[in-house]
Amino acid sequence: MSQAMLRDFYLDLHIHIGRTRDGRPVKITAAKNLTFYEIIREAAERKGIEIIGIIDAVSPPVLAEIEEQVRLGVLTELPGGGYDFQGKTTLLLGAEVETAGPAGGAAHFGVWMPDLSAMREFSNWLTQRVTNPVLSSQRARCTSFELQAKCVELAGIFVINHAFTPHKGVLGNCVPRVSEMVELKDLTALELGLSADADMADLLSELQEVTFISNSDAHSLPKIGREYNRVRLAEPTFAEVKKALLRQEGRCVVANYGLQPSLGKYHRTFCLACEQVIDTATTHHLHCPACGGNKIVRGVFDRIRSIADRQEPVHPAHRAPYHYQIPLEFIPKVGKRTLDRLLDHFGTEMNVLHVATEEQLREVVGAKIAHDIALARIGQLPIETGGGGIYGKILS
């Protein structure tokens, strides 16, 4: 396949299922209307995301629902793996699995399978190792190495999810080096998470050869595509996405699009008692200097500073540029009506963020909002830093 035959697609691999079609909870903290069909419709018709990963496809009732959609012809299996929806969006089948850290803590990993047969086999394997196989992100009675080995056996994609977060992140919650929990040679990619970027991650030399990806970790329909990637493929299939993450045959991640890390919920260390951001470089025992309390949530920025083996980031030649981009829903005065006007005019959020000019936007939503969207595309709106599970916010 020649380089000239490749083209770019938008990819968001990490979208949760809130409820099954009959109302059974899957991701308890996710919205009730975050169902399989609503997800794929939202991605195809409003977001303009061409490849999505449903991270809870491993749940037996979700898997059964997807199998039914294939039988009904709503989804069509692709020769390279994955399932086509109306020629607009490809669905990839994923699972988020939790394992214990070697010395405490726990971490989440993303596993994606090429087709229903492989996911059914993985689902059966996982069912024997979790307490409730219906629910998302369950703790598995296996090591992270055993989980990775099963993924490799089934020719899947294996990703460290939200690697740096203080809750369920390999580096944020368990170990200072990923090699303590995974085989680097069998790691397909590392997900940066909402509070980190490539500059921060490339302070760790161990990650030099690892592809970075940005995904939404969506818990509601509006959050789909909050963070995403542009990937260069021959066609939107599982096999091509895997090649891109492994940087094979000219396939690659062209760009990561994500929040400025300071907008993330866990960017800085935060005191839950007095709601103050803390600079842990001067707080050695993790007691709040303002109130003396110890209800501290360690921030991603501060955690990375404590485990980094570089003073400055070193980006390898293959590293995709990380574009700071603020989602439309974060922008002041872009409510549901304004967003609907934009989508009626430009079709999808990807068109609003990547195609429409500021002048074209101005004709639809006025000068102020159009200018804010233009600034949001390049991450230049003023923001207030997030921490302790509270998002940062745009300062209007």
C-alpha positions as CSV (number, residue, x, y, z in Angstrom):
1,M,0.0,0.0,0.0
2,S,1.7,3.2,-1.1
3,Q,1.9,6.3,1.1
4,A,-0.3,8.3,-1.5
5,M,-3.2,5.9,-0.8
6,L,-3.4,6.9,2.9
7,R,-5.8,9.4,4.3
8,D,-6.6,10.9,7.7
9,F,-9.5,9.9,10.1
10,Y,-10.6,11.2,13.5
11,L,-10.4,8.6,16.2
12,D,-11.7,8.4,19.8
13,L,-11.1,5.0,21.3
14,H,-12.4,5.4,24.8
15,I,-16.2,5.8,25.1
16,H,-18.2,4.2,27.9
17,I,-21.7,2.7,27.9
18,G,-24.0,4.1,30.6
19,R,-26.9,1.7,30.2
20,T,-27.9,-1.3,28.1
21,R,-30.9,-0.9,25.8
22,D,-33.1,-2.4,28.6
23,G,-31.8,0.0,31.2
24,R,-29.2,-2.2,33.0
25,P,-26.3,-0.1,34.3
26,V,-22.8,-0.7,32.8
27,K,-20.7,2.3,33.7
28,I,-22.5,3.4,36.9
29,T,-21.1,6.9,36.8
30,A,-22.1,7.5,33.2
31,A,-25.2,9.0,31.8
32,K,-28.3,6.8,31.4
33,N,-28.7,7.9,27.8
34,L,-25.2,6.8,26.9
35,T,-26.4,3.7,25.2
36,F,-24.8,1.8,22.3
37,Y,-27.1,3.2,19.6
38,E,-27.1,6.8,20.9
39,I,-23.3,6.7,21.0
40,I,-22.7,5.6,17.5
41,R,-25.4,8.0,16.2
42,E,-23.9,10.9,18.1
43,A,-20.4,10.1,16.8
44,A,-21.6,9.7,13.2
45,E,-24.1,12.5,12.9
46,R,-23.1,15.3,15.3
47,K,-19.5,14.8,16.3
48,G,-18.0,13.7,13.0
49,I,-15.7,11.1,14.6
50,E,-15.0,8.5,12.0
51,I,-13.6,5.7,14.3
52,I,-14.8,5.1,17.8
53,G,-14.0,2.5,20.5
54,I,-16.8,1.5,22.8
55,I,-14.7,0.5,25.9
56,D,-17.5,-1.5,27.5
57,A,-18.2,-3.9,24.5
58,V,-16.9,-6.7,26.7
59,S,-20.0,-6.5,29.0
60,P,-22.1,-9.6,28.0
61,P,-25.4,-7.7,27.5
62,V,-23.6,-5.0,25.5
63,L,-21.9,-7.6,23.4
64,A,-25.2,-9.3,22.7
65,E,-26.7,-6.0,21.7
66,I,-23.9,-5.3,19.2
67,E,-24.2,-8.9,17.8
68,E,-27.9,-8.2,17.2
69,Q,-27.2,-5.0,15.4
70,V,-24.8,-6.9,13.1
71,R,-27.5,-9.6,12.4
72,L,-30.0,-6.8,11.6
73,G,-27.6,-5.1,9.2
74,V,-27.3,-1.9,11.2
75,L,-23.6,-2.7,11.5
76,T,-21.5,-4.3,8.8
77,E,-18.3,-6.3,9.7
78,L,-15.3,-4.9,7.9
79,P,-12.6,-7.3,6.3
80,G,-9.9,-5.6,8.4
81,G,-11.9,-5.8,11.6
82,G,-14.3,-3.4,13.2
83,Y,-17.9,-2.6,12.2
84,D,-19.2,0.0,9.8
85,F,-22.2,2.2,10.6
86,Q,-23.8,3.8,7.6
87,G,-20.5,4.4,5.9
88,K,-19.9,7.2,8.4
89,T,-18.3,5.7,11.5
90,T,-16.4,2.5,12.3
91,L,-17.0,0.9,15.7
92,L,-14.1,-0.9,17.5
93,L,-14.9,-3.3,20.3
94,G,-13.1,-2.5,23.6
95,A,-12.8,-3.4,27.2
96,E,-11.5,-1.4,30.2
97,V,-10.0,-3.8,32.8
98,E,-8.6,-3.0,36.2
99,T,-5.7,-4.8,37.8
100,A,-4.0,-4.4,41.1
101,G,-0.6,-2.7,41.3
102,P,2.4,-4.8,42.5
103,A,2.7,-2.8,45.7
104,G,-0.7,-1.3,46.1
105,G,-3.0,0.9,44.0
106,A,-4.8,-0.2,40.9
107,A,-4.7,0.7,37.2
108,H,-7.0,0.6,34.2
109,F,-6.0,-0.9,30.8
110,G,-7.7,-0.7,27.5
111,V,-8.1,-3.9,25.4
112,W,-9.6,-3.8,21.9
113,M,-10.4,-6.9,19.8
114,P,-10.7,-7.1,16.0
115,D,-14.2,-8.7,15.8
116,L,-17.1,-10.2,17.8
117,S,-15.6,-13.7,17.9
118,A,-12.4,-12.5,19.6
119,M,-14.3,-10.2,21.9
120,R,-16.6,-13.0,22.9
121,E,-13.6,-15.2,23.7
122,F,-12.1,-12.4,25.8
123,S,-15.4,-11.7,27.5
124,N,-15.7,-15.3,28.5
125,W,-12.1,-15.3,29.8
126,L,-12.7,-12.1,31.8
127,T,-16.0,-13.3,33.2
128,Q,-14.1,-16.0,35.1
129,R,-11.9,-13.3,36.7
130,V,-14.3,-10.5,37.8
131,T,-17.1,-10.4,40.3
132,N,-19.7,-8.7,38.1
133,P,-18.9,-9.0,34.4
134,V,-21.8,-6.7,33.4
135,L,-20.2,-3.6,35.0
136,S,-17.5,-1.6,33.4
137,S,-13.8,-1.4,34.6
138,Q,-14.0,-4.3,37.0
139,R,-11.0,-5.5,39.1
140,A,-9.8,-8.6,37.5
141,R,-8.2,-11.5,39.4
142,C,-5.1,-11.5,37.3
143,T,-1.9,-9.5,37.0
144,S,-1.5,-6.8,34.4
145,F,1.1,-9.0,32.6
146,E,-1.5,-11.9,32.4
147,L,-4.1,-9.5,31.0
148,Q,-1.6,-8.2,28.4
149,A,-0.6,-11.7,27.5
150,K,-4.3,-12.7,26.8
151,C,-4.7,-9.6,24.6
152,V,-1.6,-10.5,22.6
153,E,-2.9,-14.1,22.3
154,L,-6.1,-12.8,20.7
155,A,-4.2,-10.3,18.4
156,G,-5.7,-7.3,20.2
157,I,-4.7,-3.7,20.9
158,F,-3.3,-3.1,24.4
159,V,-3.2,0.4,25.9
160,I,-2.4,1.9,29.2
161,N,-5.5,4.0,30.0
162,H,-5.2,7.5,31.5
163,A,-1.7,6.7,32.6
164,F,-1.0,9.5,35.0
165,T,-4.2,10.0,36.9
166,P,-4.2,9.7,40.7
167,H,-7.1,7.2,40.5
168,K,-6.5,4.1,38.4
169,G,-3.5,5.3,36.5
170,V,-0.4,3.0,36.2
171,L,2.0,5.9,36.7
172,G,-0.3,8.0,38.8
173,N,-1.5,5.4,41.2
174,C,0.8,2.4,41.1
175,V,4.4,2.5,39.9
176,P,7.0,5.0,38.8
177,R,7.9,3.0,35.6
178,V,5.4,1.3,33.3
179,S,7.8,-1.6,32.8
180,E,6.9,-2.7,36.3
181,M,3.4,-3.6,35.1
182,V,3.6,-4.2,31.3
183,E,5.9,-5.7,28.7
184,L,6.9,-2.6,26.7
185,K,7.4,-4.7,23.6
186,D,3.7,-5.7,23.6
187,L,2.4,-2.3,24.6
188,T,0.4,-0.8,21.6
189,A,0.0,2.8,23.0
190,L,-0.3,4.9,26.1
191,E,-3.3,7.2,26.7
192,L,-2.3,10.5,28.1
193,G,-5.5,11.4,29.9
194,L,-7.2,14.7,30.4
195,S,-4.6,16.2,32.7
196,A,-1.4,15.4,30.8
197,D,0.1,16.2,27.4
198,A,3.1,15.0,25.3
199,D,5.4,17.6,26.9
200,M,4.7,16.1,30.3
201,A,4.9,12.5,29.3
202,D,8.1,12.9,27.4
203,L,9.9,13.8,30.6
204,L,10.0,10.0,31.1
205,S,12.7,8.4,28.8
206,E,11.1,5.0,29.2
207,L,8.2,6.2,27.0
208,Q,10.4,7.2,24.1
209,E,9.2,4.5,21.7
210,V,5.6,4.4,22.8
211,T,2.8,6.0,20.8
212,F,0.7,8.5,22.7
213,I,-3.0,8.8,22.1
214,S,-5.7,11.2,23.5
215,N,-9.3,9.9,24.0
216,S,-12.4,11.4,25.6
217,D,-13.1,8.7,28.3
218,A,-16.7,9.9,27.6
219,H,-19.2,9.4,30.4
220,S,-22.0,11.3,28.5
221,L,-22.9,12.0,24.9
222,P,-21.6,15.6,24.9
223,K,-18.2,14.4,26.1
224,I,-17.6,12.2,23.0
225,G,-14.7,13.6,21.1
226,R,-13.6,15.8,24.1
227,E,-10.1,14.6,23.2
228,Y,-9.3,12.6,20.1
229,N,-6.7,11.8,17.5
230,R,-6.1,12.2,13.8
231,V,-4.7,9.0,12.4
232,R,-3.4,8.2,8.9
233,L,-4.8,4.9,7.5
234,A,-5.6,3.2,4.2
235,E,-9.2,2.5,5.5
236,P,-11.0,2.9,8.8
237,T,-10.5,-0.7,10.2
238,F,-9.2,-2.3,13.3
239,A,-6.1,-3.6,11.5
240,E,-5.3,-0.2,10.1
241,V,-5.7,1.5,13.5
242,K,-3.4,-1.1,15.1
243,K,-0.8,-0.4,12.4
244,A,-1.1,3.3,13.1
245,L,-0.5,2.9,16.8
246,L,2.5,0.7,16.1
247,R,3.7,3.1,13.3
248,Q,3.8,0.4,10.6
249,E,3.8,0.8,6.8
250,G,3.3,4.5,6.9
251,R,0.3,4.4,9.1
252,C,0.6,6.7,12.2
253,V,-1.0,9.0,14.6
254,V,-0.8,12.4,12.9
255,A,-2.0,14.5,15.8
256,N,-3.4,14.4,19.3
257,Y,-6.1,16.9,20.1
258,G,-6.7,17.5,23.8
259,L,-7.5,19.8,26.6
260,Q,-4.8,22.1,28.0
261,P,-3.7,19.9,30.9
262,S,-4.6,22.7,33.4
263,L,-8.3,22.2,32.4
264,G,-8.2,18.6,33.5
265,K,-9.7,17.4,36.8
266,Y,-6.5,16.2,38.3
267,H,-3.8,18.5,36.8
268,R,-2.5,20.0,40.1
269,T,-2.4,18.6,43.6
270,F,-5.5,19.7,45.5
271,C,-6.7,20.0,49.1
272,L,-10.2,18.7,49.4
273,A,-10.7,20.3,52.8
274,C,-10.0,23.9,51.9
275,E,-10.2,23.6,48.1
276,Q,-6.8,25.0,47.4
277,V,-4.3,24.0,44.7
278,I,-1.0,22.9,46.4
279,D,2.5,23.0,44.9
280,T,3.9,19.6,46.1
281,A,7.4,20.6,45.2
282,T,7.3,22.5,48.6
283,T,5.0,20.1,50.4
284,H,7.0,17.0,51.1
285,H,4.5,15.2,53.4
286,L,1.4,16.0,51.5
287,H,-0.2,18.1,54.2
288,C,-1.9,21.3,53.1
289,P,0.2,24.4,53.9
290,A,-3.0,26.4,54.1
291,C,-5.1,24.3,56.5
292,G,-2.8,21.5,57.7
293,G,-5.2,18.9,56.5
294,N,-4.2,15.6,54.8
295,K,-7.2,15.2,52.4
296,I,-4.9,15.6,49.4
297,V,-5.4,14.4,45.8
298,R,-2.0,14.2,44.1
299,G,-2.0,16.1,40.8
300,V,-0.7,14.7,37.5
301,F,1.7,17.6,37.0
302,D,3.2,17.1,40.4
303,R,3.3,13.3,40.2
304,I,5.2,13.5,36.9
305,R,7.7,16.0,38.3
306,S,8.4,13.5,41.1
307,I,9.1,10.5,38.8
308,A,10.6,12.2,35.7
309,D,14.1,11.3,34.7
310,R,14.5,14.3,32.4
311,Q,14.5,18.0,33.2
312,E,13.0,18.9,29.8
313,P,10.9,16.8,27.4
314,V,12.6,15.1,24.5
315,H,10.2,14.3,21.7
316,P,11.2,11.4,19.4
317,A,10.9,11.9,15.6
318,H,7.7,9.8,15.6
319,R,5.9,11.8,18.3
320,A,2.7,13.3,17.0
321,P,2.2,17.0,17.8
322,Y,-0.2,17.7,20.7
323,H,-2.7,20.4,19.8
324,Y,-4.4,22.2,22.7
325,Q,-8.0,22.4,21.9
326,I,-10.9,23.4,24.1
327,P,-14.2,21.6,23.3
328,L,-17.2,23.6,22.2
329,E,-19.1,22.8,25.4
330,F,-16.4,24.4,27.5
331,I,-16.7,27.7,25.7
332,P,-18.9,30.4,27.5
333,K,-22.2,31.1,25.9
334,V,-22.0,28.0,23.7
335,G,-25.1,26.3,25.1
336,K,-27.3,23.7,23.5
337,R,-29.1,26.1,21.2
338,T,-25.9,27.7,20.0
339,L,-24.4,24.3,19.4
340,D,-27.5,23.2,17.5
341,R,-27.2,26.3,15.2
342,L,-23.6,25.5,14.5
343,L,-24.3,21.8,13.7
344,D,-27.3,22.7,11.5
345,H,-25.0,25.0,9.5
346,F,-21.7,23.1,9.4
347,G,-22.8,19.5,9.9
348,T,-20.5,18.2,12.7
349,E,-18.3,19.4,15.5
350,M,-15.2,18.3,13.6
351,N,-16.3,20.7,10.8
352,V,-16.8,23.5,13.3
353,L,-13.4,22.9,14.9
354,H,-11.3,22.2,11.8
355,V,-13.0,23.4,8.7
356,A,-15.1,26.5,9.3
357,T,-13.3,29.9,9.1
358,E,-13.8,32.5,11.8
359,E,-15.7,34.6,9.3
360,Q,-18.1,31.8,8.5
361,L,-18.6,31.2,12.2
362,R,-19.3,34.9,12.8
363,E,-22.2,34.7,10.3
364,V,-23.9,32.0,12.4
365,V,-23.1,32.9,16.1
366,G,-21.8,36.4,16.1
367,A,-18.3,37.9,16.5
368,K,-17.6,37.2,20.2
369,I,-18.5,33.5,20.1
370,A,-16.8,33.0,16.7
371,H,-13.6,34.6,18.1
372,D,-13.7,32.4,21.2
373,I,-14.1,29.3,19.1
374,A,-11.1,30.4,17.0
375,L,-9.0,30.9,20.2
376,A,-10.3,27.5,21.6
377,R,-9.0,25.7,18.5
378,I,-5.4,26.7,19.5
379,G,-5.9,26.6,23.3
380,Q,-5.6,30.4,23.9
381,L,-8.6,31.1,26.0
382,P,-7.7,32.1,29.6
383,I,-8.4,29.3,32.0
384,E,-8.5,28.5,35.7
385,T,-6.5,25.4,36.7
386,G,-8.4,22.2,37.7
387,G,-7.5,19.8,40.5
388,G,-9.0,17.3,43.0
389,G,-11.6,16.0,40.6
390,I,-12.9,19.5,39.6
391,Y,-12.4,20.6,36.0
392,G,-10.6,23.8,35.3
393,K,-12.8,26.4,33.6
394,I,-12.7,29.1,30.9
395,L,-12.5,32.6,32.3
396,S,-14.9,34.7,30.3
